[in-house]
Amino acid sequence: MDDHDDILEMFDLALGFCGATVITARTAREALAVADEADVIVTDLLLAGDDGIWLLDQVNARPRLIPVLVVSGVREADHPRLASAAFARKLLKPVDPMDVAIHIADVLRGSR
């Protein structure tokens, strides 16, 4: 999930190429509305409105465990809430979408 169309398209194409069924959302609330359809959620940290940490908290409050990965241009050292947030993975931009696909596969396999 990202609020930039070009980023959404790039991830949609790359992850789709890897065999994923991709559902895109531009806001954390849009993502939450379709979260139950997901096996994993990839979100940006900084979004208009609610942020990726809000989304993580909302997803973690649901009965089914859905891993959430964050991709951000913000370093943990510069953002205390990010540093303490329990994302399945925290990836620093710029990141290759194919690398994100590898992280998704690792998380779904239960690797850390």
Rosetta silent file (secondary structure, phi, psi, omega in degrees, C-alpha in Angstrom):
SEQUENCE: MDDHDDILEMFDLALGFCGATVITARTAREALAVADEADVIVTDLLLAGDDGIWLLDQVNARPRLIPVLVVSGVREADHPRLASAAFARKLLKPVDPMDVAIHIADVLRGSR
SCORE:     score description
SCORE:     0.000 S_00000001
   1 L     0.000  134.822  179.775    0.000    0.000    0.000 S_00000001
   2 L  -154.747  159.581  179.049    1.262    3.407   -0.970 S_00000001
   3 L   -99.982   10.939  176.245   -0.244    6.753   -1.787 S_00000001
   4 L  -113.010  123.212 -176.064    1.758    7.181   -5.017 S_00000001
   5 H   -58.794  -39.701 -177.800    0.287    5.603   -8.145 S_00000001
   6 H   -65.947  -37.026  177.562    3.667    4.909   -9.756 S_00000001
   7 H   -67.449  -44.742  178.261    4.901    3.010   -6.681 S_00000001
   8 H   -57.781  -45.657 -179.149    1.668    1.013   -6.511 S_00000001
   9 H   -63.597  -42.682 -179.384    1.959    0.078  -10.181 S_00000001
  10 H   -61.785  -46.123  179.429    5.615   -0.930   -9.842 S_00000001
  11 H   -68.087  -39.350  178.503    4.898   -3.208   -6.864 S_00000001
  12 H   -58.509  -46.979 -179.903    1.754   -4.599   -8.505 S_00000001
  13 H   -65.816  -48.257 -176.300    3.702   -5.595  -11.626 S_00000001
  14 H   -65.263  -46.396 -178.681    6.729   -6.995   -9.799 S_00000001
  15 H   -71.098  -35.146  174.731    4.794   -8.978   -7.204 S_00000001
  16 H   -63.175  -39.463  176.489    2.339  -10.186   -9.819 S_00000001
  17 H   -59.566  -32.878  179.840    5.297  -11.386  -11.889 S_00000001
  18 L   -82.431    0.490  176.212    6.361  -13.412   -8.834 S_00000001
  19 L   100.653    3.171 -178.590    2.957  -15.080   -8.729 S_00000001
  20 L   -81.060  147.452  166.806    1.255  -12.967   -6.072 S_00000001
  21 L   -91.362  118.875 -171.872   -2.323  -11.817   -6.263 S_00000001
  22 L  -108.324  131.714  172.365   -2.003   -8.122   -5.458 S_00000001
  23 L  -116.092  121.760 -177.940   -4.696   -5.882   -3.995 S_00000001
  24 L  -100.170  151.980  176.969   -3.645   -2.231   -3.939 S_00000001
  25 L  -144.944  148.531 -178.900   -4.813    0.510   -1.591 S_00000001
  26 L  -100.590  -14.651  179.291   -3.888    4.168   -1.359 S_00000001
  27 L  -133.852  162.657  178.097   -4.714    4.706    2.314 S_00000001
  28 H   -64.086  -36.819  179.555   -4.422    2.725    5.517 S_00000001
  29 H   -67.887  -38.705  175.227   -8.217    2.659    5.830 S_00000001
  30 H   -62.186  -42.998  179.551   -8.588    1.268    2.285 S_00000001
  31 H   -63.617  -41.732  179.922   -6.026   -1.404    3.148 S_00000001
  32 H   -62.910  -35.142 -179.183   -7.811   -2.283    6.367 S_00000001
  33 H   -63.855  -26.580 -178.992  -11.077   -2.719    4.461 S_00000001
  34 L  -113.047    9.271 -175.296   -9.517   -5.511    2.355 S_00000001
  35 H   -58.761  -35.871 -177.636   -7.094   -6.898    4.956 S_00000001
  36 H   -66.331  -15.516  177.392   -9.088  -10.076    5.521 S_00000001
  37 H   -87.103   -5.722 -171.399   -8.428  -11.028    1.883 S_00000001
  38 L  -101.853  148.810  170.060   -4.646  -10.802    2.383 S_00000001
  39 L   -94.278  -23.473  179.030   -1.991  -13.276    3.474 S_00000001
  40 L  -153.967  150.361  177.660    0.496  -10.431    3.978 S_00000001
  41 E  -122.108  133.496  173.893    0.314   -6.633    3.915 S_00000001
  42 E  -115.876  124.986 -176.851    3.035   -4.335    2.613 S_00000001
  43 E  -134.001  155.003  167.949    2.630   -0.693    3.578 S_00000001
  44 E   -80.302  160.060  177.685    4.446    2.590    3.474 S_00000001
  45 L   -81.808  -52.449 -173.822    4.972    4.248    6.841 S_00000001
  46 L   -95.873  116.363 -178.621    4.011    7.817    6.007 S_00000001
  47 L  -134.845  160.407  172.549    0.621    8.188    4.380 S_00000001
  48 L   -67.198  135.716 -177.852   -2.044   10.843    4.176 S_00000001
  49 L    80.610 -132.944 -179.077   -4.376   10.329    7.125 S_00000001
  50 L   -71.548  144.995 -175.930   -3.618    7.251    9.200 S_00000001
  51 L   -97.964 -178.413 -178.663   -0.091    5.889    8.892 S_00000001
  52 H   -63.635  -30.149  177.734    1.385    2.417    8.536 S_00000001
  53 H   -70.216  -38.723  174.379    1.726    1.997   12.300 S_00000001
  54 H   -58.998  -45.482  179.493   -1.996    2.688   12.709 S_00000001
  55 H   -60.697  -46.038  178.155   -2.650    0.015   10.075 S_00000001
  56 H   -55.823  -47.352 -179.749   -0.350   -2.443   11.879 S_00000001
  57 H   -61.282  -42.349  179.931   -2.179   -1.851   15.164 S_00000001
  58 H   -66.075  -42.530  179.334   -5.584   -2.346   13.522 S_00000001
  59 H   -65.398  -42.116 -179.348   -4.485   -5.539   11.751 S_00000001
  60 H   -67.686  -19.372  178.439   -2.932   -6.926   14.948 S_00000001
  61 L   -81.587   -8.244 -179.592   -6.215   -6.344   16.794 S_00000001
  62 L   -85.568  157.616 -176.743   -7.997   -8.772   14.454 S_00000001
  63 L   -66.955  -34.714 -178.314   -8.327  -12.465   15.257 S_00000001
  64 L   -90.207  129.141  178.531   -6.383  -13.735   12.212 S_00000001
  65 L   -72.048  121.848  175.620   -2.656  -13.065   12.206 S_00000001
  66 L  -125.878  115.777  178.954   -1.611  -11.193    9.052 S_00000001
  67 L   -65.700  141.156  179.576    2.052  -10.210    8.818 S_00000001
  68 E  -122.049  124.589  175.773    2.634   -6.550    7.967 S_00000001
  69 E  -105.599  141.852  177.238    5.833   -5.336    6.292 S_00000001
  70 E  -114.588  137.580  174.905    6.691   -1.656    6.169 S_00000001
  71 E  -119.187  119.710 -172.725    8.689    0.031    3.410 S_00000001
  72 E  -144.441  151.991  172.051    9.786    3.503    4.421 S_00000001
  73 L   -88.037    0.550 -179.313   12.198    6.280    3.647 S_00000001
  74 L   -99.909  131.233  177.474   12.376    6.958    7.383 S_00000001
  75 L   -81.840  147.274  178.689   15.071    5.276    9.462 S_00000001
  76 H   -55.524  -37.850 -178.243   14.118    3.675   12.775 S_00000001
  77 H   -62.659  -23.203 -178.875   16.694    5.855   14.545 S_00000001
  78 H   -98.485   -0.524 -174.873   14.759    8.945   13.389 S_00000001
  79 L  -144.678   92.967 -175.456   11.290    7.656   14.286 S_00000001
  80 H   -56.310  -37.278  178.983   10.781    6.167   17.772 S_00000001
  81 H   -64.687  -38.019  177.405    7.285    4.809   16.950 S_00000001
  82 H   -66.329  -42.716 -178.345    8.708    2.943   13.958 S_00000001
  83 H   -58.844  -35.667 -177.015   11.563    1.578   16.060 S_00000001
  84 H   -94.610   -6.317 -178.372    9.139    0.059   18.559 S_00000001
  85 L   -74.579  139.569 -174.323    6.497   -1.119   16.057 S_00000001
  86 L   -92.728   57.422  174.116    6.290   -4.894   15.610 S_00000001
  87 L   -70.491  150.438  176.868    6.301   -5.098   11.814 S_00000001
  88 L   -64.440  -35.666  174.442    7.242   -8.481   10.352 S_00000001
  89 E  -148.729  147.731  175.202    9.944   -6.662    8.357 S_00000001
  90 E  -122.572  114.334 -175.633   11.103   -3.043    8.140 S_00000001
  91 E  -114.437  131.552 -177.889   12.612   -2.177    4.767 S_00000001
  92 E   -92.035  128.494  176.068   14.361    1.117    4.045 S_00000001
  93 L   -69.636  151.909   -2.586   13.697    2.835    0.708 S_00000001
  94 L   -76.239  145.088 -179.186   14.829    2.706   -1.959 S_00000001
  95 L  -134.516  139.132  177.774   14.000   -0.971   -2.209 S_00000001
  96 L   -76.091  129.273  179.422   13.750   -3.212   -5.231 S_00000001
  97 H   -57.032  -29.515  177.924   10.253   -4.737   -5.487 S_00000001
  98 H   -68.817  -33.168  174.020   11.844   -8.107   -6.248 S_00000001
  99 H   -67.105  -37.036  176.705   13.665   -7.889   -2.896 S_00000001
 100 H   -62.117  -40.706  178.153   10.321   -7.157   -1.260 S_00000001
 101 H   -59.298  -39.020  177.980    8.976  -10.332   -2.892 S_00000001
 102 H   -65.290  -42.998  178.276   11.820  -12.297   -1.273 S_00000001
 103 H   -64.016  -40.927  177.689   11.011  -10.791    2.135 S_00000001
 104 H   -59.654  -48.118  179.731    7.325  -11.616    1.667 S_00000001
 105 H   -59.466  -43.014  179.536    8.166  -15.238    0.826 S_00000001
 106 H   -61.498  -44.659 -178.898   10.469  -15.453    3.874 S_00000001
 107 H   -64.487  -42.936 -178.818    7.786  -14.057    6.185 S_00000001
 108 H   -67.994  -26.769  175.189    5.131  -16.404    4.819 S_00000001
 109 H   -81.169  -11.195  179.925    7.510  -19.341    5.354 S_00000001
 110 L    92.666   10.817  177.955    8.048  -18.210    8.922 S_00000001
 111 L   -78.795  153.186  176.499   11.675  -17.103    8.490 S_00000001
 112 L  -110.662    0.000    0.000   12.984  -14.118   10.398 S_00000001
